[in-house]
């Protein structure tokens, strides 16, 4: 035989044998390969050499090794198609980034993978076999672990106990310290030697807690670790260390699905990026082939067609609301003013401080700095704010905005019971009248005002929350994500309510993480990033949405 | 004809005509009628006017049940009422006993005029309610824990003042009037007080803004706060109201027995909880009614009387009650779930 083509290394030998198996028809590269472990066992070689071999084969374009294949995935919610016919593949041992605006369908997709939601239709293949999980635990057992934003560690337990939580070895009802635990600690040490196994997790920083979770996932032989905005709460240095760990995970035969709004991170850590928009799959391509942020942003927002903003005349009256040097642990020195009849928008990504700002103005959270309303200093509690003439549509409709088990009639007058009462006694005729009036005016679809709130659809629930605020008849309305999770029809109805209120001379402060709705409703737009006001923009036809995205994703 | 009737009933049951609250209250009223019927048939001498009127007169747990129900509607517990009953009973006796009527210590008190003694007693009780409110509302400690503590605390005061016994000598003649002054038949002052308080409670619950706030806080405290409800104030008032009702109940009971006994009201906090839950009030808050609680109190009263008259030993009585409560609560849950699909 010709010595020149004799394999020089084990990897090359493995490549040769895999190629031989492919030509013999035992392996089918055009479809999918069995898990590496299985190939390694069949060939009698080590896992790592198989991985190396497959990587070379992949770069040669001979095989495609996908750990996850998503085909025609659909998820419907009442009135909304959250995931619309999405298909893409995730190559093994890569960092696969998932980007898109809020409401693009990323979270829904992830929730299907982690077993929190059931898909409406479509196929998911994990390692080539049909995958379905009914809960996160099952997903983890099948090989998909998730690093949620809300970390899943128990602060009161030690690092060691956290690692083995749920996978403890039990002998005669007693815990035993087995090989498995030692293996897990080994993995942890290889990732981050500074974490002591006997340490209480509560004493660790958020970053280190994440590492404990990553170690747990890696040690339990997860094929995929999904990371949902893992850097949201990390410092610069911690982010660097996390990225180093993520790169290390690839060596450990783990694929990472990485979700982040910080686009720079995608370029730093990502191998492949998938862009989603309005529930649809827009593109999947290697990060190396993406030119720059601008290209990514263009794919994310598309050529969204929405109602054009019509510039309005705002009277030159004195400011109704004046915020001066507002500072909390999440907000830094925020100052602005709002005039009567004006719609002021605050746009920023999740975690930029929108909700914190909305709550602070309303007096729901403590702050330093001053807020003046109608030239008087505002007391720091919601009851005082409402009395002064401010109402809030809170971020979370179900947990903060309404009383799910009470009826529509009970919900609407809550903010100003005095209007339906006389000397502390409720006038039920007035109460009913008020409810009927708002059900009609806001077109709330219900069989009766005596219907309990939780039985209404999201859009109708939100209209009741609006009714609550409108009934209080305040001069300023703070809206925090007022159209989240409601269908298109209800959304446009809510936009027209907002415009009408402004026309009546009421001031609106509108917080949203959906740029189109900010652009179509607001007269002035403030951009928030990391708790700071980054820019103020007068809305009009010249507004450059790509530049806005550039700023709120951390660009200068 | 029959068919339309069935559809009508079904429609009602589907929530078209009736609220869940009326549905549960009506259902429990049905249970009450059934329990009463069965008891009348099975228990000899049960269906007797004296017995039935006694049943009404004995409902001490109804008065404390009002406060407990209001708090549970708001999503909170009050277990301290049993101890407050004992404290009120002993203090009302101690305050009004003649200063040196007897040579032994338990026989002599402060000699305060009865009216003033009652006011002082009630102020002490409201003080316990204020302690509850402080720890639960301001310090954010779980209400079960706090009121368990004040339950022991108030009974402890009763035991100290009554030296682990009772104060029943040297009481002014008016002391026993409250519990035994009779208008007609079995309608005595104690029953009248109960009826007046009940009517007041029903008005507060159904007609006042204060009543609406209880449901709002219980249904979603965060939303209530963000809607400008003064949650802390409302809850504090409710805890003080509940303690006040416990005090009234204790005074009436002491008057009935003409004695300030530190063992009075033992286990009443439990009974008050039971009748509240029997009446359909949700332990998660936001749902329930005083009317339901009254029905629950009568169901429990009939059961206790029946097993008693049938000669069951006290240990078995306890078991029967426990069983009925569990069945009733399961049935309510089942009925509401079926209704709300």
HADDOCK unambig.tbl for C-alpha pairs under 7 A between the chains (distance, minus, plus):
assign (segid A and resid 382 and name CA) (segid B and resid 225 and name CA) 6.82 0.50 0.50
assign (segid A and resid 382 and name CA) (segid B and resid 226 and name CA) 5.74 0.50 0.50
assign (segid A and resid 382 and name CA) (segid B and resid 228 and name CA) 5.15 0.50 0.50
assign (segid A and resid 383 and name CA) (segid B and resid 228 and name CA) 3.73 0.50 0.50
assign (segid A and resid 383 and name CA) (segid B and resid 229 and name CA) 6.33 0.50 0.50
assign (segid A and resid 383 and name CA) (segid B and resid 230 and name CA) 6.75 0.50 0.50
assign (segid A and resid 386 and name CA) (segid B and resid 228 and name CA) 6.29 0.50 0.50
assign (segid A and resid 399 and name CA) (segid B and resid 223 and name CA) 6.76 0.50 0.50
assign (segid A and resid 400 and name CA) (segid B and resid 222 and name CA) 5.47 0.50 0.50
assign (segid A and resid 400 and name CA) (segid B and resid 223 and name CA) 4.27 0.50 0.50
assign (segid A and resid 401 and name CA) (segid B and resid 223 and name CA) 5.13 0.50 0.50
assign (segid A and resid 402 and name CA) (segid B and resid 223 and name CA) 5.79 0.50 0.50
assign (segid A and resid 403 and name CA) (segid B and resid 216 and name CA) 6.71 0.50 0.50
assign (segid A and resid 403 and name CA) (segid B and resid 219 and name CA) 5.48 0.50 0.50
assign (segid A and resid 403 and name CA) (segid B and resid 220 and name CA) 5.52 0.50 0.50
assign (segid A and resid 403 and name CA) (segid B and resid 223 and name CA) 6.94 0.50 0.50
assign (segid A and resid 405 and name CA) (segid B and resid 219 and name CA) 6.38 0.50 0.50
assign (segid A and resid 414 and name CA) (segid B and resid 227 and name CA) 6.52 0.50 0.50
assign (segid A and resid 415 and name CA) (segid B and resid 227 and name CA) 5.02 0.50 0.50
assign (segid A and resid 415 and name CA) (segid B and resid 228 and name CA) 6.08 0.50 0.50
assign (segid A and resid 417 and name CA) (segid B and resid 209 and name CA) 6.82 0.50 0.50
assign (segid A and resid 424 and name CA) (segid B and resid 208 and name CA) 5.57 0.50 0.50
assign (segid A and resid 424 and name CA) (segid B and resid 209 and name CA) 5.42 0.50 0.50
assign (segid A and resid 425 and name CA) (segid B and resid 207 and name CA) 5.55 0.50 0.50
assign (segid A and resid 425 and name CA) (segid B and resid 208 and name CA) 4.17 0.50 0.50
assign (segid A and resid 425 and name CA) (segid B and resid 209 and name CA) 5.88 0.50 0.50
assign (segid A and resid 426 and name CA) (segid B and resid 207 and name CA) 5.31 0.50 0.50
assign (segid A and resid 426 and name CA) (segid B and resid 208 and name CA) 5.17 0.50 0.50
assign (segid A and resid 426 and name CA) (segid B and resid 209 and name CA) 5.83 0.50 0.50
